Amino acid sequence: MRARKLIIIVLGFVLLVTPALGVIGALTKSAPTTTTTSPGVVSIPTTTNPAAWGQVTQPSPAGVFGKAPTLVVPAGPAPTSPENIDLITGTGPAATTGQTLEVQYVLGTYSTHGVVQSSWTSQPYSFTLGGQVIAGWNQGVVGMKVGGRRELIIPPSLGYGSASPTTGIAANDTLVFIVDLLKISK
């Protein structure tokens, strides 16, 4: 019992401190639900039910793959369930958990109704799918093909929850990403 309390306290501390680790670090903090599988063992799932994703009903313009997209945060209230849509369907290999992906992305939020972060202003972002990024990316990027562009709308439960990891992302914010999948390795 004492070990379980210690694990929960340490996990809570990590989830509170991790968001302060950087701007692109904003992508690397997930706010997943923890479950106890046996006494003293805490498991953090990287996915829930990807089939539960709805389709974006007011997508951003598709634009041209390889050029910075125009992100438009949909009008109206933020959805409570995750949504995605392929704006451009890729023709390369599909992304699976455990692979290292190189992407370009733009992030907007419902709280600002504008862009708050973009890798297009610096360099592509690389990460391992299935644990290094928020749960919304771990679920929403799976199956995306190289050469594709996907829009993701991620509710707080799959984003940062009540944390505010960086300027422009409010507590309990719904996130809107446009992601170009440039390369898969490993």
N, C-alpha and C positions, 0 to 999 in steps of 0.2 A: 504494500500500500504506500509506504514511504517513497519507494522507487518510482511508482507511478506519478505521485505528486511532483517529484523532482523533475521527471521527464516533461510533464505538462508545464511546469514553471519555466524550464529551459526552452521548450518549444515556443511558449508565449513570448519570451524575451527575444528569441531569434526572429520571430515574425514581426515584432515591434521595431527592432533595430535594423534589420536588413534593408528596409526601404531607403535609409539614409546613405546607402553605399554608392550612389551615382545616378546620373541621368539615364544612361542606357541601362543602368542597374534597375531602373524603373521597370524594365521588362523582366528582370531576373528574379523578382520577388513574387512568389505565388501565394495566394491566400486559400489553399485547399482546406477541405474539411478533414479533420483527423479522425481516425477510427482505431479502437483498441482491438487487436486480433487475439491476444491472450494476455494474461496478467503481465504488466510491465513492458509490453511490446507495442509501440505506436507505429502505425502505418500511415503514410501520407499518399493517397492515390493521386496519380497524375492525370487521370481521366475519369469521367463519370460515364455518361451515355452520349456519345457523339451523335447518335441518331436523334437525340432530343433537340438538335439545332434546327431552327426555322430558317426560312429564306428571307433575306433583306428585301423589304417591299419598296423602299425608295433608295435604290443603289446610287452610288456616285458614278460619274461618267467613266467609261472603260479606259479611255485614253490610249496610250501606246506603251506596250511593255518596254521597259528599259529607260523610260522617261518619267520624271516625277509626276505622279497622278494628282488630280484635283479631288480632294476629299470634301464631301458635303455631308455634314451631320444631318440625318433625317429630321424633318419637322415633327412636332408633336412630342408626346411623352416618351421617355426611354423604354424600350421593351424590357420585360423582366426575365425573358429567356434568351439564350444566345441565338444569334442569327449569322448566316454567312451566305455569300454568293460568289461564284467565279465570274469576275468581270471579263477576264481573258482566260480561256482554258489553255493550259500548257500542253506541250506535246512530248516532253521529256519524262524521265522516271518520276514516280510518285513518292512523296515523303512518307516515311514510316518512323515509328518510335525508335529511338536509339541512334538515328543518323544525325550527322552534323550538316546543318543547312546554312546557306549564305543567302541573305535576303536584303532587300531595301524595303523600308516601311515608312508610312506616315501615320501619326496618331492624332486623333481629335477626341474631344470629350463632349458629352451632353452638357456639362456645366459651363463650358466656354463657347460651345457651338463653333469651334474653330480648331485649327491645327495647333498642337502644343509641343510636338516633337517630330523630328524627321531625320532618318538616316541619310536622306538624299543631300543634306547640307554638309555631310562629313564623309562617311565611308559605309559600305555594306556592313551589316550586323551578322555575326555567326553565332550559332548556339546549337546545343544538342537537344533534339526534340524528345520530350518525355521527362523533363525534370528541371531544366535550367531557366525556364520562363514561366509566366503566369499560366494557370490552368486553361484559360481561354485560348492561348496559343497552342498548348499541348494538345488540345482537342481540335481546334479550328483549322490548324495547318495540316493535320494528318490527311493524306490522300491528295494533297495539292501537287500538281506536276510542275517540273522545271519549265520555265517559260510562261508560267501562269501568273495571274494577278487575282487576288482574292480579297474581298471586303469582309471584315469580321465586326460584329457588334457584340460586345462582351459586357454582360451585367456585372455588378460588383462582386457577386458570389464566385465568379470565375476570373476576376481581375484582382483588385487590391483591397476589396472589402472596405472596412472602415479606416484603413490607412490612407494617408496622402503622401505618396512616395516622392513627389517632386512638384514644383510650381506648375499650375495648370491642371493638375489632377486632384479633384476634391475628394474628400472622404465619401465613400459610397457612390462614386462616379461610374457612369456607364461609358465604356471606351469604344471608339470606332477606329479600326485600323484598315489601311489598304496595304497589302503585302505582295511584293514581287518576289517569287522564288527564283533566284539566280543559279544556284548550284547545290548539289547534294554530294557529300563525300562520306566515306566510311561505310 
